[in-house]
Every structure is written in C-alpha cells, then in structure tokens.
Amino acid sequence: MASHTLLSPTKIAKEALRLFKNNLVMGGLVYRDYETEFPGMPKAGGSVRIRKPVQFQVAKTRVRSTKTITEQYITLEVATQAHVSWQFYTKDLTLTIEEYSERYIRPAAMVLANTVDADLCDLYKDVPNQICESTAGFVTPHSFMILGRAMQALDENAIPPDDRVVVFNPAAHWTMANALSNWNFKEGGEMALRKGYLGQIAGADIFMDQNIKAHTVGTWATDSAAMSSAARFKVQSTADSVSGAGLPTGAAVNVSQNQKILINGFNNSSGVDSLTAGDTFTIAACYAVNPMSGESTGTLRSFVVTTAAKVTVSTTDMDTMVSFYPEMIHTGPYKTVDTIPQLEAAVQVMGVPAEPYPQNLAFHKNAFALCMVPLQVPDGVWSGSASEDGYSIRVVKQYEIDIDAEMIRMDILYGVESIYPEMAVRIMGGQG
C-alpha cells in the first residue's frame, strides 16, 4: 500500500510564504530594508526611528556661514498582526502539498497579501501632490499625458529617476492598456500587456492593483455664489498670525510648526461643512519650490489635510483651523513654498464635495515602506514559520478531539509607513 506523509507546519509555512509574495503588488514595490533595524528577531514587533536626509543651503560668500543642522525623524511602527484561520479534518493532512495548497493555503495567502497591499495603498492620505488627466473634469487616466505630468511632478520635487513606479486601479490600468495598445513596445511587450503589466513607460514601471483606494472629498454647500471650493474658502487672519522680519505684509496664519492655517468660509446652515483627512488643496499665489535650488517651480504648492476639520454650529462663514502637510516654510534649506500666502487668498480644494475619486499612485520606492517581523513560534504545539527576503509568515495548528478536526491559523506581523510622501504623486481618477 502507498503510504502518505503528513504535511509538516514548516512545509505549509514555506508554501504560504511563496504564495504570499507572489500575490503582493504594492508590497513588492516599496522600500523593504528596515527589518535589519529590529534586532533579536523573532519578536512581537516594536518601532524604529528613521532619520531623514539633512538638507543644506549654499552660502555665496567668501566668509564662512555655518548653519545649525535640523534633524528630522519618522517612526515606523511594526504592530499590525493579521491572520487567517480555518478548520479542516485531519484526513486532509494526508493530501499532497499541491492539493492542500490549492484548497486552503492559496486563498489564505492571497487575502493576507491583499490586506498588506490595501494598507500600503491607504498611505495615499499622506501624499500632498495630486494631479488629474484634465482640468476640465475628473476622468479615468487614459493617455500618455497623465504619465508625463506625474513624472514632471516627481522631477520638480528632485526625485531620483530610478525606481519609479505607477500603480493604477483596474479601470485606469485597462484604459491605459487600450490607449497604449498600438505602441511599439520592446521585446516582451505583448506578453506584458496580456499579463496586466504595461511595462516601463515614461521612465516608470506600470502596475495594476485592485486595492487602490477611492478618496471621498469633504462636504460643503455649493448653493448661492459658492459653487466651488475656490469661491467658498479663503485664508483668514487670527490672533496666532505670524509676524516678524522676512514675512510679507499681511501674511497668513502659520502656527504649530508651520502646519496649520485658518480658513474662512465653512458653513453649517445646510449641512456639516468639513474637510477630510486626505483632501488636498492649493492656495492662490503660493508656489512650490525645487528642494535643491529653492526656486519656484511655477506650480502651486499642494497641501494635504492631515486631520479632519469641520464646523457643527448652525452659522455661516465660519473660521476653521486646518492641519496640513508639508510644512509651509519659505526660507532656509527646508524651504517648501516661495512665499507665505496672503490674507484672503483663495483656497482651492481638489475635487467635487462628497464625491469619491480613485487615488492611483506614482512614486519612488523610498516614498513608502513595508516592514515585516517574524512572530514568535509557540512552544509545545504544532507550528512552524518561514522567512525569506524580509517577508515572514507563521502557521499554528490546534486539534479538536470531539470532532476529529484541526484549527489552523496563519499570521503575519508588519508595519507600513509613508517615509517620504513628497516622493509620490496621486493620480486622481474619474468619479464613481
């Protein structure tokens, strides 16, 4: 009689890890080397402080001019534990690894991979730079122009040309595939299209991920004369207004480390007016600068709302403090704008209120990070783990004697973070 070999936990974990890696999209495109910052693995997660590059400013003078260095840090937390659990009968352990994988491991690994990808895609909320296909309206990206505009935005932020990627949702991906179907791709181009990978275009590798998020813009009334956010919102003064040498006369509020501004025009007479975390806005005559030269790019600086702001009292023309990123700095090596905005400057929020827009992403791999840490394998139970290339997965099983069944769980421990959100651009898709 032929004998069956029971599947071991290590064999199941290795197969799960292989399938998990194969099903990642975003997880394979972002920075992955922070695992080395977590000594003594395996462990129950933790955090690591990431030091951002120091920026300097040139002094055009013979006399030495020494500046105090400003260190900037980001904390990456590895604290998200996700798992999939299922029950099966012991006879199933006599299946071959191929049979068991097809029945159980593959769908479990796929849903874990999609969970990680979804968390990475959700980091769009940290990205201030945003573009769309047409200023006449928000439509699904459908031409080379949108790729060019995305690369232009990265160039203007002095982002390195290597390791750039674009990740579209299915609608944008296949619309772009159709638009580029007549292009003369290099060898392998036709196969790339059939597999859903558009290849390298405009200096970036183009991918599709169904986990791309849709962002719903905040709400505000569009009655009477206020038919757009530009007509509705304006920069307002406050007791916390900045004053001092070097700032333009009548400059706008700039408080709490240059990341808050008072905006006028919120109205609660016909509903709750609000800006949502992830909304982006520009301010009239406030332009972005090249981080190397400090010169204006000629493009309005885009800011992203970091904390939801709203009014709930029944009145009109309310002033509301809005928190945003990046910092509004107009001098020094960390300069982000050519000037502080003037009072009464119009504030334009991207999008139509209360409408959802897909947030396709163009980014350099260093914009976002994924860190995975091996989980501790418990003693005295049927368990195993597998780690490779910084990815890790654990499998644990428990027997239920009353029904002769097994319960198994598959766990991962990870953290995602926006390390340099300025190295990314949101490509706004069409409504609905």
N, C-alpha and C positions, 0 to 999 in steps of 0.2 A: 504494500500500500504506500502511496505517496504521503510523505509527511509534510506538515505545514509548519512554517516558522512564524511564531508570533511577532508582530511588529513591535519594535522597541521604541521607547519615547524619543531617543536620540534620532532614530531614523525618521520618525514623524516630524520632529522639530526641524531637521535639515530640509525635508521636503516642503514644509510650511514656509521656511525662510526663503527657499528658492522661488516659490510661487509669490510670496510677498514682494520680493524685489522685482520680479517680472511684471507685477501689476502696478508698481509705482510710476507716476509720471512726474509730478512736481517734486516728489521726494528724491528723484534721481537728478534733478536739475539745480538744486540749491547747494549751499556750502555744507560740507559734511564732516569736517575735521575737528570739531570741538569735543569729540569723545575722548581725545587724549587729555583734555583738561579735567577729567573726572578720574582721579587716581583710586586704586583699590577696588576696581570693579570685579565682580558684580556688587551692586549696592542698590539702595532704594532711592535713586535719583539724587537731586540736590540742585545747586545753582553754580554758575561760573560768571565772573565779571570779565567782559570783553572790552579791551581797550581800543578805542577808535583812533585812526591815524591823526597825528598832530598836523595842523596847518600853520604855515608861516607866511609872513608878509615881507616883501623885499623893501629895503630902505635905499633909495637912490641918493646916497650921500657918502662922502669920504669918512665922516665921523661915525663911529660905531653906534648903532641903535639896537639895544638888546631888549627884547620883549619877554614878559613872563609867559611861560608855556601854560596853556589851558588844557588839561587832560579831560577827555570825555569817555564815559564808560556806558556799556549796556549790560544788563543782567539777563542771562539766558537760564530760564528755569526748566529743569527736566523733572516734571512732576505729573505728567499725564499718563495714567495707566489705562489701557484699553484692552478688552478681551472679548473673545467669542467662546461660548460654551454650548455643548450639545451632549445628548445622551444616546448611547447605542448599546447593542447586546454583545456579549463577549465573543460570540461566534464571529463577529465582524473583524476581530483582530487576526483571524486566520486568512483574511484577504491579502492579496499581494499589495505592495505599496502603491502600484499604479491604480488598482481598483479602489483602495481606501482613499487615495488622493483625489480621485475623480468624484467620489461620493461625499467626502467630508472636508478634506484639507483645502482643496482648491477654493470652494466658496467661502470658507472661513478666512483664508489668506487674502482673498480679493476684497472682502469687506473691511478688513483691517487696513489694507493698503489704501483703500478709498477714504477711510477715516483720516489717515495721516495727510493724504493729498488735500482733503477738504479743509483741514486745519491750516495748511500752508496757503491755500487759495484765499482763506479768510483774512490773511495778512494784508490784503488789498486796502483794508481800512487805515493802514499806517502810511500809505503812499500818497503824497500830495500831488504829484504830477499826473495830469489826466488830459487825454486828447480824444477826439472823435473823428469819424470819417468825414463829416460835412458840417460846416457851421450853419447850414440851412435846416438841419434837423438831425436827430439821432437815429442812425440806421446801422444795420449789421455791417461790420467791416467787409468790404468787397473789392478792394483794389490795392495795387502796389503802393498807392499814395499813402495809405494809412501806415504801412510798414516804414516808409520813408519818414513820415512825421514822427513815428516812435523812435527811430534811430536818431533823428535830429534832436529830439528832446534829450536822449541819452548823451549825445555829443555835446550839447550845450551845458550839460552838467559834468563834463570832463570824465565820462565813464569810459574805462578801457574798452577797446573794440573787440577784444577776445571774450569768449564765454558769455555771449549774449544769446538769449532765447526769447521766443514769443510763445505764449500758451493761449490758445483760443478755446472757447466753448464749442460744442458741436456745430451750432448754427454758423458761427463765424468761420470755423475750420473748413466746412464743406462749401461755403460760399466762396472763400478764398481759393479752395482747390479748383472750383469751377472757373474762377476768373483767371487762374494761372495755368489752366489745363493745356493751353496752346504754347506755353513757354518751352523753350528748348533746354530741358534740364540736362545736367551732366549724367554720366553713366549711372544707372540705377534709379533715375528719376521716376519712371513709370511705376516701378515696384514700390517706391516710396509713397506715391500717391495712393496706390491700392491699399497699402497698409495704414493709411491715415496719417502719414508723416510727410509734410510738404518739403522736407529737405532744408537746405540753407539758402535763405533768400534775404537780400539786403543786409548781409553780414550777420544774420541771426538764424539759429535753428528753430524751426516752427513745429510746434507740437499741439495736440488736442488733449484736453482733459475735461471730462463731463462734470468735474467738481468745481469749475469756475463759478464764482458766486454772482448773484444779482444784487445790486445795492438799491434800496428804496430811498429816494431822496426825502428830506424832511418835508413838513407840510406848512403851507402858508396860504392865506386867501389871495385869490387873483381877481378880486372884484374891483370895481371903480377904476381908478387910474393905475393901480398897482398890478399890471398884467405880467410882470416878470420880476425876478429877484432883483435885477438891476434897478428897476423903478421902485422897489419896495425897501431894500436895505441900504443904509448909509453908515459910514463911520461916524461915531458920536464922541463928544468930549466927555470927560468925567473928572472927578477930584483926583484920580490917580494918573492924570495925563503926565506924560514925560515933559520935563523942561530941562534946559541946560544948554551949554555950548555945543555946537555941532549939529543940532537938530533944526529942521526947517520951521519957520514960523507957522504956528497953528497945527503942529504935528499931532497925529492921532495918539490915542492911548497905547501904551506899550509897557505892560506890567507883568509881574510874576515871571521873571526870566524871559521877557520878550515873547511870551507865548499866549497872551490874552489880549483881546481887543473888544471894545464896547461898540456894539452895532445897534442902530436905531431902526425901527420900522416893524417890530413884532406887533402882532395884532391878535387879540383873542375875542373879538366881537362876533366872529362867525366860526369859531373853532380854535383848537390849540395850535398856535404857530410854533414851529420848532425847527431846529437844525439837528440832524442826526450824526452821530459819530461815523465818520467815513465820508460825509459830504465834503465836496471841495469847492473853493471859492477863490476869486481873484478880486483885487481892489484896483480901482482906476489909477493909472499913472504910477503904480508900484511894480517895478520890473525885476525879474530875476537877474542874477549876475553869474558870470562864469566863475566857478570856485577857485580857479588858478589865477586869472588876471584881475578879478573883481569888477570887470567891465560889464555893463548891461548887455543882455542877450537880445533885447528888443522884444522879448516875450514876457507878458505879465506873469508875475510870480504866483504860482498856485499854492494854496494852503489847504490842509485837510483838517476838518473838525475832529478833535480828539475826545471830547466829552459832549454828550447831548445837551443842547441848550434850548429852553422853551419858556414860554410865559403861560400862566394858567389863570391870571386875573382877567376879568372882563373889561378891557380897555383897549385903546388904540395907541400906535406909535410908542410902544414900549422900548426901553433900552435894555439890552441883554448882553452880559459878558460871554464871549465865545473863546474857548481854548482851542489852540491850533498848533500845527507843526508844518514847516520848520520854524525855528525861532526867527523873529524879524530883527535882523542885525544889519546895519547899514555902514559900519566901519570895521576895520581890522581884518585879520586873516580869515575869520569865520563869517565874513560878510555874506548875506543871503539876498538882500534887496538893494537897489540903487538908492532908495530914499524911503523914509518913513511916510506912510500915506497921510494925506491932508484930511482935516476935518471935513465932513460932508461928502467925502469921496464915495462914489457908488461901489457897492459890493455885489458882485455877480456870482450867484450860486450855480454850479453846473447841474443842468437837468431841469425837468418839469416837476413841481412839487407832487409828492406821494406816488411818483412813477418809479418802477423798477428798471434798472439798466445792468446788463451783464458787464462784469469787470474783467475783461481779458487783460492779460499782463505781458508786458515786455520788460525784461530785466537782465541784469548781470547776475551771475550765480552768487556773488557776495551780498546781494540785497537781502536775501533770506537765509536762514539756517535751520537745519534739522539735526537734532542730536538724539541718539538712541543709546540707552544704557542697559546692559544685561540685568535682568531680575534675578534675585537670589533663588536658587533651586532648593525647595524644602527637603529636609532630611526624612528618611524612612517612608517615602511614598514613591509611587511610580511616576517619575518625572524626568525631564530632560530639557536641554536648551541647545540652541545653535547660534553662533555669531560669525559674521563674515562681512568684511568691508565696512565696518561700523554699524551694520544692521544686526539686530538681535531679537530672538523670539523664544518664549518658554512654553513648554507643554506639561501639564499636570493632570493625572487621572485618579479617580476615586471609584471604588466598587460598591454597588448597592446589592447586598446579598439577597434581599427579599424578592427582587425581580430579576436577578442574574443580569444586571445591566451595569454599564460603565458610564460615568460622567467625566467628561474631559473639558479642559479649558485651555485656551491658547492666549497668552498675554504678551503685550509689548509695553515698554516704558520709554517715553520720548518727550521732547520739548521742541517747540517751533518758536522762532522769533524773527522780527524784522531787524536786521543788523544795520543795514544802510538803506533805508527806504527811498532815499534820494537817488539810488541806483536802479530804480524801477519806474515804469510809466504804466498807468491804467489806460487801456484802450476801451472806450465806452461803446457798448453795443446798442442795438435798437431796443425800443420799448417792448414790454410784454413778452 
